Amino acid sequence: MPTAISPTTIKRARRLRRDMTDGERRLWSELKELRRLHGVHVRRQAPIGPYVVDFVVHEKGLIIEVDGEHHFLPEQVRRDAKRDAWLTSQGYKIRRLSTADLADAFNGCVEEIMGELGLMEAAL
């Protein structure tokens, strides 16, 4: 049974959509292209239960998170682990990409996502 989404979470999702990071914007542009080419329905800054995820493909149960440096601080690592455990319990698989990964190997990150979505065969 889906968890109700609070008005506060909805407001936070709207703010995060408006204030996406450069890495999130670049990835969103590429994910929109996957939608156009392959019909993959990707949502950005989407509320799921009490959380807002960077990107989600509900049909495939895939969440894509773009993590900046603060995600590697001990307190944030604990929060992310708790969040990931809850999202996993809801049937999602989480794929985390660091902003450094996106900056250094963007095409490789996109290929990994395409693989997760089963689109690599379609691209060949």
VOBA-1610 file (N, C-alpha, C; in pm, whole numbers, padded with zeros to 5 digits, always signed):
BEGIN
Met+00085-00119+00000Met+00000+00000+00000Met+00089+00125+00000Pro+00066+00217-00092Pro+00148+00337-00099Pro+00138+00419+00029Thr+00251+00479+00066Thr+00255+00565+00182Thr+00210+00705+00141Ala+00127+00768+00224Ala+00080+00902+00194Ala+00198+00999+00190Ile+00191+01096+00103Ile+00296+01196+00089Ile+00247+01325+00152Ser+00326+01376+00246Ser+00285+01496+00319Ser+00298+01620+00231Pro+00219+01723+00262Pro+00230+01850+00189Pro+00372+01909+00198Thr+00439+01888+00310Thr+00576+01938+00327Thr+00670+01870+00229Thr+00655+01739+00209Thr+00739+01665+00115Thr+00711+01711-00027Ile+00587+01737-00060Ile+00551+01786-00193Ile+00614+01922-00217Lys+00610+02011-00119Lys+00672+02143-00133Lys+00823+02131-00151Arg+00884+02040-00074Arg+01029+02019-00086Arg+01064+01969-00226Ala+00984+01877-00280Ala+01008+01824-00415Ala+01000+01937-00518Arg+00902+02023-00506Arg+00889+02135-00600Arg+01009+02228-00592Arg+01057+02255-00470Arg+01174+02342-00453Arg+01297+02276-00513Leu+01313+02146-00491Leu+01429+02075-00545Leu+01426+02069-00697Arg+01307+02059-00756Arg+01297+02062-00903Arg+01345+02196-00957Arg+01308+02301-00887Arg+01345+02436-00929Arg+01495+02461-00910Asp+01555+02402-00805Asp+01693+02431-00766Asp+01787+02313-00791Met+01769+02244-00902Met+01855+02128-00932Met+02000+02172-00947Thr+02093+02081-00911Thr+02235+02108-00929Thr+02270+02095-01077Asp+02389+02142-01113Asp+02432+02131-01252Asp+02436+01986-01298Gly+02488+01896-01213Gly+02493+01754-01247Gly+02355+01695-01267Glu+02261+01733-01180Glu+02123+01685-01193Glu+02060+01737-01322Arg+02085+01863-01354Arg+02030+01920-01479Arg+02084+01847-01602Arg+02213+01822-01602Arg+02274+01754-01716Arg+02219+01612-01730Leu+02209+01543-01617Leu+02155+01406-01622Leu+02008+01408-01661Trp+01931+01503-01611Trp+01789+01514-01646Trp+01773+01532-01796Ser+01858+01613-01856Ser+01852+01633-02001Ser+01871+01500-02074Glu+01965+01421-02029Glu+01991+01291-02092Glu+01877+01193-02065Leu+01822+01195-01944Leu+01712+01104-01911Leu+01586+01139-01990Lys+01564+01267-02017Lys+01451+01307-02102Lys+01468+01251-02243Glu+01593+01245-02288Glu+01621+01189-02421Glu+01589+01039-02423Leu+01621+00968-02313Leu+01585+00826-02304Leu+01434+00809-02312Arg+01364+00902-02251Arg+01218+00896-02257Arg+01171+00912-02401Arg+01229+01010-02470Arg+01188+01036-02608Arg+01221+00917-02699Leu+01341+00862-02683Leu+01386+00755-02772Leu+01330+00617-02736His+01313+00591-02607His+01278+00455-02564His+01147+00446-02484Gly+01081+00557-02463Gly+00954+00554-02390Gly+00967+00531-02241Val+01087+00554-02186Val+01110+00535-02042Val+01053+00655-01968His+00963+00631-01876His+00903+00740-01801His+00985+00767-01675Val+01061+00877-01679Val+01147+00916-01567Val+01086+01038-01501Arg+01080+01034-01369Arg+01035+01151-01292Arg+01154+01208-01218Arg+01158+01338-01205Arg+01268+01403-01132Arg+01217+01461-01002Gln+01305+01461-00902Gln+01272+01514-00770Gln+01132+01469-00729Ala+01116+01338-00726Ala+00986+01276-00704Ala+00968+01234-00559Pro+00856+01270-00497Pro+00830+01224-00362Pro+00791+01076-00362Ile+00853+01002-00270Ile+00816+00862-00245Ile+00810+00850-00094Gly+00689+00830-00043Gly+00673+00826+00102Gly+00725+00956+00163Pro+00809+00946+00266Pro+00859+01067+00333Pro+00981+01128+00263Tyr+01026+01070+00153Tyr+01150+01112+00089Tyr+01126+01172-00049Val+01223+01249-00095Val+01224+01299-00232Val+01349+01242-00298Val+01330+01169-00406Val+01443+01108-00477Val+01476+01192-00599Asp+01603+01189-00639Asp+01645+01272-00752Asp+01573+01233-00880Phe+01579+01103-00914Phe+01513+01053-01035Phe+01457+00915-01005Val+01343+00883-01066Val+01285+00750-01046Val+01218+00703-01175Val+01234+00575-01201Val+01161+00508-01308Val+01076+00404-01235His+00953+00440-01206His+00865+00354-01126His+00846+00217-01191Glu+00829+00214-01323Glu+00802+00089-01393Glu+00915-00013-01375Lys+01037+00035-01358Lys+01153-00053-01341Lys+01197-00061-01196Gly+01133+00016-01109Gly+01169+00016-00968Gly+01310+00069-00945Leu+01353+00166-01026Leu+01489+00219-01018Leu+01489+00365-00974Ile+01567+00391-00871Ile+01590+00526-00823Ile+01735+00561-00856Ile+01755+00681-00909Ile+01889+00730-00940Ile+01913+00852-00853Glu+02017+00844-00772Glu+02053+00953-00682Glu+02185+01014-00725Val+02192+01146-00727Val+02314+01219-00756Val+02364+01275-00624Asp+02480+01225-00580Asp+02533+01261-00449Asp+02649+01358-00458Gly+02632+01473-00392Gly+02741+01569-00379Gly+02831+01528-00263Glu+02931+01610-00237Glu+03031+01578-00134Glu+02971+01556+00003His+02865+01629+00038His+02808+01616+00172His+02754+01476+00199His+02727+01399+00094His+02675+01263+00113His+02781+01167+00167Phe+02906+01212+00172Phe+03014+01127+00221Phe+03052+01160+00365Leu+02982+01255+00426Leu+03003+01285+00567Leu+02933+01179+00651Pro+02992+01142+00765Pro+02937+01030+00846Pro+02788+01041+00877Glu+02742+01157+00918Glu+02599+01172+00953Glu+02511+01151+00829Gln+02553+01206+00716Gln+02474+01189+00593Gln+02478+01045+00545Val+02590+00977+00562Val+02598+00834+00525Val+02496+00755+00606Arg+02483+00785+00736Arg+02382+00716+00819Arg+02241+00747+00772Arg+02214+00875+00741Arg+02080+00912+00693Arg+02048+00843+00560Asp+02147+00842+00470Asp+02126+00778+00340Asp+02101+00629+00356Ala+02171+00564+00449Ala+02152+00420+00471Ala+02010+00392+00521Lys+01961+00475+00612Lys+01823+00460+00663Lys+01722+00481+00550Arg+01745+00585+00473Arg+01658+00619+00360Arg+01659+00507+00257Asp+01779+00459+00222Asp+01791+00350+00124Asp+01721+00224+00172Ala+01734+00194+00300Ala+01668+00075+00355Ala+01516+00086+00339Trp+01461+00204+00367Trp+01317+00221+00353Trp+01276+00210+00207Leu+01348+00278+00118Leu+01314+00274-00024Leu+01327+00133-00080Thr+01429+00061-00037Thr+01447-00078-00080Thr+01331-00164-00030Ser+01285-00137+00092Ser+01172-00214+00146Ser+01044-00188+00066Gln+01041-00078-00009Gln+00926-00045-00093Gln+00940-00104-00233Gly+01049-00179-00256Gly+01068-00247-00384Gly+01158-00175-00483Tyr+01226-00071-00440Tyr+01313+00004-00530Tyr+01458-00040-00519Lys+01529-00026-00629Lys+01674-00043-00633Lys+01732+00098-00646Ile+01835+00128-00569Ile+01894+00261-00570Ile+02029+00257-00640Arg+02045+00344-00737Arg+02173+00358-00807Arg+02227+00496-00774Arg+02338+00502-00703Arg+02397+00629-00662Arg+02513+00667-00753Leu+02512+00791-00797Leu+02620+00847-00877Leu+02672+00971-00805Ser+02802+00983-00793Ser+02856+01104-00731Ser+02864+01213-00837Thr+02866+01336-00791Thr+02881+01447-00885Thr+03016+01436-00956Ala+03116+01381-00887Ala+03247+01360-00950Ala+03236+01258-01063Asp+03160+01150-01041Asp+03138+01051-01147Asp+03076+01116-01269Leu+02976+01199-01247Leu+02907+01265-01358Leu+03000+01361-01431Ala+03087+01429-01356Ala+03180+01524-01418Ala+03290+01452-01496Asp+03339+01341-01440Asp+03454+01271-01500Asp+03417+01167-01605Ala+03301+01105-01590Ala+03265+00993-01679Ala+03115+00994-01707Phe+03065+01106-01756Phe+02921+01121-01777Phe+02863+01012-01866Asn+02927+00988-01980Asn+02874+00888-02073Asn+02871+00749-02011Gly+02972+00716-01932Gly+02972+00588-01862Gly+02857+00577-01763Cys+02827+00687-01693Cys+02715+00687-01599Cys+02583+00664-01673Val+02567+00730-01787Val+02444+00713-01866Val+02434+00569-01916Glu+02546+00512-01959Glu+02545+00372-02003Glu+02506+00278-01890Glu+02554+00305-01769Glu+02516+00222-01653Glu+02366+00229-01629Ile+02310+00349-01637Ile+02166+00366-01618Ile+02090+00291-01728Met+02136+00305-01851Met+02071+00234-01962Met+02076+00083-01939Gly+02188+00034-01888Gly+02198-00108-01856Gly+02099-00149-01750Glu+02087-00066-01645Glu+01990-00094-01537Glu+01848-00099-01591Leu+01821-00018-01693Leu+01687-00011-01752Leu+01665-00113-01863Gly+01770-00191-01894Gly+01759-00290-02001Gly+01759-00228-02139Leu+01822-00113-02155Leu+01822-00044-02283Leu+01951-00060-02361Met+02052-00120-02303Met+02180-00134-02375Met+02161-00217-02502Glu+02082-00323-02494Glu+02058-00407-02612Glu+01987-00327-02720Ala+01896-00238-02680Ala+01821-00157-02776Ala+01913-00056-02845Ala+02021-00012-02774Ala+02110+00088-02830Ala+02211+00025-02926Leu+02230-00105-02920Leu+02330-00171-03004Leu+02279-00201-03143
//
